[in-house]
Amino acid sequence: MALTQEQKKQFKSIGHHLKPVLIVAEQGLSEGVMAELERALSDHELIKIQLRLPDRADRAAILTELCQQSSAELVQSIGKMALVYRKNLKANPKLSNVQRL
């Protein structure tokens, strides 16, 4: 499900105004974090994640694992913020960050 450059550009512009829905801290990817990630991706499709980890390599590893476990696509990662997308065929237009616009 690779995103095209045009899709990434569109999602970046939408994601710029979003607030982080999920925060990953020192405990990493716990069951609660993964459950919230699934709920957020199902509802919103495009979400912003804040990674409160000091080491850049740790943030990259967590993001890679997070995307693999949730079957999501990384749109953008800048510093401690990441933008993640997963298409939902039955998305609620009132909740979806992609379909609302």
Summary of the structure (lengths in Angstrom):
residues: 101
radius of gyration: 12.8
end to end distance: 21.9
largest distance: 36.9
contacts: 279
relative contact order: 0.22
helix: 40%
strand: 22%
